[in-house]
């Protein structure tokens, strides 16, 4: 009980401003204008000038400090992306990983995570397009798969994206043909073959498509009058 009363009493003193009053009984502050022999004022000591080596070391330490700060911010953004990825929110994960790389472009882990999120999002979008009866558009699927391939030098990612990317280009070619956009369809089929050069079926379809275009009346030379 006594301790509680003491604490309360001290608090009242602090709130009442009694502590500054006690300071009045301390030693007298020296007169800053007193320049006499008894003056206790000491002139500030002049710091020695830094050598070039010391300046270089100071600059190096400052650079390391800034790099550490930058990397910590990038790690924070990367971890946020991992959390989104774990929730299946690949779109938000992509934004977070891009933020991490913007803060530290050398952060390879964030780049690998970004590639994985692009790949996962592409698979989600592919399912959505396949579920449509008409008006399919494989552009976003292709964009995300291409991003995954360009971001990751991992052979496993290159192999993982090969077939889905080839299929996406093939499906986009079919959509373009339905829309009578023949040159664009040919380009898309060429991309499908380029993505998966082992797919003989796609090679055959591309050959037939080019042949049909060559035989089309619209591609023949106009008759002379």
C-alpha positions in Angstrom: 0.0 0.0 0.0 2.8 2.4 0.9 4.5 1.8 -2.5 1.3 2.6 -4.4 0.9 5.8 -2.5 4.5 6.9 -3.2 4.1 6.3 -6.9 0.9 8.3 -6.9 2.6 11.2 -5.1 5.5 11.3 -7.4 3.1 11.4 -10.4 1.4 14.4 -8.9 4.7 16.1 -8.5 5.6 15.5 -12.2 2.2 16.7 -13.4 2.4 19.7 -11.2 5.8 20.7 -12.6 7.7 20.4 -9.3 10.6 18.6 -10.9 11.9 21.7 -12.7 11.7 23.7 -9.4 14.1 21.2 -7.8 16.6 22.0 -10.6 16.9 25.6 -9.3 19.0 24.3 -6.4 21.7 22.9 -8.7 25.0 24.6 -9.5 24.9 28.0 -11.0 25.3 28.0 -14.8 28.4 29.8 -16.0 28.0 33.2 -17.7 28.6 32.6 -21.4 30.0 36.1 -21.7 32.7 35.6 -19.0 36.1 35.4 -20.7 38.2 35.9 -17.6 40.9 33.6 -16.2 38.3 31.8 -14.0 36.0 30.9 -16.8 35.0 27.2 -16.9 33.9 27.4 -20.6 36.0 25.2 -22.9 36.3 26.0 -26.5 35.2 23.1 -28.8 38.1 21.0 -30.0 38.6 21.1 -33.7 38.2 17.7 -35.2 41.1 16.5 -37.4 40.3 16.4 -41.1 39.5 12.9 -42.4 42.1 11.2 -44.6 41.1 10.0 -48.0 41.1 6.4 -46.8 38.7 7.3 -43.9 36.4 9.1 -46.3 36.4 6.1 -48.7 35.6 3.8 -45.7 32.8 6.1 -44.6 31.3 6.1 -48.1 31.6 2.3 -48.2 29.8 1.9 -44.9 27.1 4.3 -45.9 26.6 2.4 -49.2 26.3 -0.9 -47.3 23.8 0.6 -44.9 21.7 1.8 -47.8 21.9 -1.6 -49.5 20.9 -3.4 -46.3 17.9 -1.0 -45.9 16.9 -1.6 -49.5 17.1 -5.4 -49.3 15.1 -5.4 -46.1 12.3 -3.5 -47.8 12.5 -5.9 -50.7 12.3 -8.9 -48.4 9.3 -7.4 -46.7 7.5 -7.0 -50.1 8.6 -10.6 -51.1 7.2 -12.1 -47.9 3.9 -10.3 -48.5 3.8 -11.8 -52.0 4.4 -15.3 -50.6 1.5 -14.8 -48.2 -0.8 -13.8 -51.1 0.6 -16.8 -53.1 -0.3 -19.2 -50.2 -3.9 -17.8 -50.3 -4.1 -18.5 -54.0 -4.3 -14.8 -54.8 -1.7 -14.8 -57.6 -2.7 -11.4 -59.0 -1.9 -9.7 -55.7 1.2 -11.8 -55.3 2.5 -10.6 -58.7 2.1 -7.0 -57.6 4.0 -7.6 -54.3 6.8 -9.4 -56.1 7.1 -6.7 -58.6 7.3 -4.2 -55.8 10.1 -6.2 -54.2 12.1 -6.2 -57.5 11.5 -2.5 -58.0 13.1 -1.9 -54.6 15.9 -4.4 -55.3 16.3 -5.6 -58.9 19.1 -8.0 -57.8 16.7 -9.9 -55.5 16.7 -13.3 -57.4 14.3 -15.0 -55.0 11.6 -12.4 -55.7 12.1 -12.9 -59.4 11.6 -16.7 -59.1 8.5 -16.2 -57.0 7.2 -13.7 -59.6 7.7 -16.2 -62.4 5.8 -18.9 -60.4 2.9 -16.5 -59.8 2.7 -15.6 -63.5 2.6 -19.3 -64.3 -0.1 -20.1 -61.7 -2.2 -17.2 -62.8 -2.0 -18.3 -66.4 -3.3 -21.8 -65.5 -6.2 -20.1 -63.7 -7.0 -18.0 -66.7 -6.7 -21.0 -69.1 -9.4 -22.8 -67.1 -11.7 -19.8 -67.3 -11.2 -19.6 -71.1 -11.8 -23.3 -71.6 -15.1 -23.0 -69.7 -16.4 -20.4 -72.1 -18.7 -21.5 -75.0 -17.6 -18.7 -77.2 -15.6 -15.4 -77.3 -12.5 -17.0 -75.9 -9.4 -14.8 -75.6 -6.1 -16.4 -74.8 -4.1 -13.2 -74.8 -3.7 -12.9 -71.0 -2.8 -16.6 -70.7 -0.1 -16.1 -73.3 1.2 -12.9 -71.6 1.6 -14.6 -68.2 3.2 -17.7 -69.6 5.7 -15.7 -71.6 6.4 -13.6 -68.5 7.1 -16.8 -66.5 9.5 -18.0 -69.1 11.4 -14.7 -69.4 11.7 -14.2 -65.6 13.0 -17.6 -64.8 16.2 -19.2 -66.1 15.3 -22.4 -64.3 15.1 -25.2 -66.9 12.2 -26.7 -64.9 10.1 -23.6 -65.5 11.0 -23.5 -69.2 9.9 -27.1 -69.5 6.8 -26.6 -67.4 5.5 -23.7 -69.6 6.3 -25.4 -72.9 3.1 -27.3 -73.5 0.6 -24.8 -71.9 2.1 -21.9 -73.9 1.9 -23.9 -77.2 -1.7 -24.9 -76.5 -2.6 -21.2 -75.7 -1.1 -20.0 -79.0 -2.9 -22.8 -80.8 -6.2 -21.9 -79.3 -5.7 -18.2 -80.0 -5.0 -19.1 -83.6 -8.4 -20.8 -83.7 -10.1 -17.8 -82.2 -8.4 -15.5 -84.8 -9.5 -17.7 -87.7 -13.1 -17.6 -86.6 -12.7 -13.8 -86.5 -11.3 -13.9 -90.1 -8.0 -12.5 -88.9 -6.0 -14.9 -91.0 -2.5 -13.3 -90.9 -2.7 -13.0 -87.1 -3.8 -16.7 -86.9 -0.8 -17.8 -88.9 1.5 -15.8 -86.6 -0.1 -17.4 -83.6 0.2 -20.9 -85.0 3.9 -20.2 -85.8 4.3 -19.2 -82.1 2.6 -22.5 -81.1 5.1 -24.5 -83.1 8.0 -22.4 -81.8 7.0 -23.0 -78.2 6.8 -26.7 -78.7 8.8 -27.8 -81.7 8.2 -31.5 -81.0 4.5 -31.1 -81.7 4.1 -32.6 -85.1 0.3 -32.1 -85.1 0.7 -28.3 -84.8 3.4 -28.3 -87.5 1.0 -30.1 -89.9 -1.8 -27.7 -89.1 0.4 -24.8 -89.7 1.5 -26.2 -93.1 -2.1 -26.8 -94.1 -3.1 -23.3 -93.0 -0.5 -21.7 -95.1 -1.4 -23.9 -98.1 -5.0 -23.0 -97.8 -4.1 -19.3 -97.7 -1.9 -19.6 -100.8 -4.8 -21.3 -102.7 -7.4 -18.8 -101.6 -8.9 -16.7 -104.4 -8.1 -13.5 -102.6 -4.4 -14.3 -102.7 -4.3 -15.1 -106.5 -3.1 -12.4 -108.9 -5.9 -10.4 -110.5 -6.8 -11.4 -114.1 -5.7 -9.1 -116.8 -8.3 -7.1 -118.5 
